[in-house]
Amino acid sequence: MNLDNASAPEVFILLGFSNHPWLEMPLFIMVLVAYICTLVGNISIIVVSRVDPHLDSPMYFFLSNLSFLDLCFTTTTIPQLLLNLWGPDKSISYGGCVTQFYMFHFLGATECILLAVMSLDRYIAICKPLRYPAIMHQRLCILLVAVAWISGLANSLLQSTLTVQLPLCGNNKVDNFLCEVPVMIKMSCVDTTFNIAMLSIVGTFYSLVPLSLILISYGFIVATVLRIRSLEGKKKAFNTCGSHVIVVSLFYGPVIIMYVQPSAANSQDKNKLMSLFYSLVTPMLNPFIYTLRNKDMKGAMRRLLGSCHLRTEQT
């Protein structure tokens, strides 16, 4: 990192929502409640997927990985946001800021690939049900998840390393509530055409390519489901896939707006809302979408709660 004292401030100021001071306390309460719901919901899915033998399948293995990703994703940024909303201090250390955008882009790109892997799993389960156990064996599932994590790490190392080398010329005010690559690029005092181009190219790859694979998979799934004669069979297939489609829509929409066209003339308030949406709202909603629309998951939750209640009575 070729950064001198003038270009790399020791502390950054996260402006966040400070231009609307009346909004900070209500927002603090909303974010805190949402963060608690995110923790409870995603931890519950991880625990239930691990302890309930009825959920010992590739689908729930991938779902527990998604929940773990969402836990890490929110914890990377939300505690800092809560601290900044609570009091007048809006600062974050240089190391904290760099760590934040390295982890944020690592986890975000990993989730893009993981969602595509989950759509592949649903395609094989519905379109090739007889071969599903043979194809989606444990080693392949672990390999697919490893590919998602490694590709996310590669994205972060590329984008974040390019960004951290940009001179800031003493500029330490981040016009967002988190340190994120598009915002940090705008803070630089040199020509950032190359960085913006790389961000757009890599952002297109990690968003539109997995999204295209997801759409193709669901095109085959819809065609297969429509050939099912049983109404109950159609309903079960659509319910199983419907949750994933909703999650994909909630995640990819804001990501495409922020990263495929990073130089677009979006207002900063709009960018902040987009960042808040995919860093908090989507991870909070994911567990509820999967549990409310999934009979197996709801049954596993009831069994776990019933078991806990029985143990409590016995003690």
Residue pairs with C-beta under 8 A, 6 or more apart in sequence:
1 8
1 164
1 165
2 165
3 164
3 165
3 167
4 167
6 167
6 169
6 170
7 167
7 168
7 169
7 170
7 189
8 94
8 168
9 94
9 168
9 170
9 171
9 172
10 93
10 94
11 91
11 92
11 93
11 94
11 172
12 91
12 92
12 93
12 94
12 97
12 172
12 173
12 174
12 179
13 90
13 91
13 172
13 173
13 174
14 80
14 84
14 90
14 91
14 92
14 174
14 176
14 177
14 178
14 179
15 90
15 173
15 174
15 175
15 176
16 81
16 84
16 85
16 90
16 176
16 177
16 272
17 23
17 24
17 27
17 85
17 177
17 272
18 24
18 90
24 85
25 85
27 85
28 82
28 85
28 86
31 78
31 81
31 82
31 85
31 280
32 82
34 280
34 281
34 284
35 74
35 78
35 79
35 82
35 280
35 284
37 284
38 70
38 71
38 74
38 78
38 280
38 283
38 284
38 287
39 71
39 74
41 67
41 284
41 286
41 287
41 288
41 291
42 67
42 68
42 70
42 71
42 283
42 286
42 287
43 67
43 71
44 287
44 291
44 301
45 63
45 64
45 67
45 287
45 290
45 291
45 297
46 64
46 67
46 68
46 71
47 304
48 55
48 297
48 300
48 301
48 304
49 55
49 60
49 61
49 63
49 64
49 67
49 300
50 64
51 304
52 300
52 303
52 304
54 296
54 299
54 300
55 296
55 297
55 300
58 121
58 136
58 141
59 118
59 121
59 122
59 125
59 240
60 297
61 141
61 145
62 114
62 117
62 118
62 121
62 141
62 144
62 145
63 118
63 290
65 114
65 145
65 148
66 111
66 114
66 115
66 118
66 247
66 286
67 286
67 287
69 107
69 110
69 111
69 114
70 111
70 282
70 283
70 286
70 287
71 283
72 103
72 107
73 104
73 107
73 108
73 111
73 279
73 283
74 279
74 280
74 283
74 284
76 100
76 103
76 104
76 107
76 279
77 100
77 104
77 177
77 178
77 279
77 280
78 279
78 280
80 92
80 96
80 100
80 177
80 178
81 177
81 178
83 89
84 90
84 92
84 177
92 100
92 174
92 179
96 179
97 174
97 179
98 160
98 164
98 179
100 178
100 179
101 160
101 163
101 178
101 179
101 180
101 181
101 184
102 156
102 160
103 156
104 178
104 179
104 180
104 279
105 152
105 155
105 156
105 159
105 160
105 181
106 152
106 153
106 155
106 156
107 152
108 152
108 255
108 278
109 151
109 152
109 155
109 156
109 206
110 148
110 149
110 151
110 152
110 153
111 152
111 251
112 152
112 206
112 207
112 210
112 251
112 252
112 255
113 147
113 148
113 151
113 152
113 206
113 210
114 145
114 148
115 210
115 214
115 244
115 247
115 248
115 251
115 252
116 210
116 211
116 213
116 214
117 144
117 145
117 147
117 148
118 244
119 213
119 214
119 217
119 218
119 244
119 248
120 144
120 213
120 217
121 136
122 217
122 218
122 221
122 240
122 241
122 244
123 217
123 218
123 220
123 221
124 131
124 132
124 135
124 136
125 132
125 136
125 240
126 221
126 224
126 225
126 237
126 240
126 241
127 220
127 221
127 224
128 135
151 206
155 202
155 206
158 198
158 202
159 181
159 198
159 199
159 202
160 181
162 194
162 195
162 198
163 181
163 184
163 185
163 195
166 184
166 185
166 187
166 188
166 190
166 192
166 195
167 188
167 189
167 190
168 187
168 188
168 189
169 189
171 187
171 188
171 189
173 187
174 183
174 184
174 187
175 183
175 186
175 268
176 183
176 268
176 271
176 272
176 275
177 272
177 275
177 276
178 275
178 279
180 275
181 199
182 199
182 258
182 259
182 262
182 271
183 271
185 192
185 195
185 196
185 199
185 262
186 192
188 195
196 262
196 263
199 259
199 262
200 259
200 260
200 261
200 262
200 263
203 255
203 258
203 259
203 260
203 262
204 259
204 260
206 259
207 252
207 255
207 256
207 259
207 260
208 256
208 260
211 248
211 252
211 256
214 248
218 241
218 245
221 237
221 241
224 237
225 234
225 237
225 238
226 234
228 234
228 237
239 293
239 294
239 295
240 294
242 293
243 289
243 290
243 293
243 294
246 289
247 282
247 285
247 286
247 289
247 290
250 277
250 278
250 281
250 282
250 285
250 286
251 278
251 282
254 274
254 275
254 277
254 278
254 282
255 278
257 264
257 266
257 274
258 271
258 274
258 275
258 278
266 274
290 297
291 297
291 298
291 301
292 298
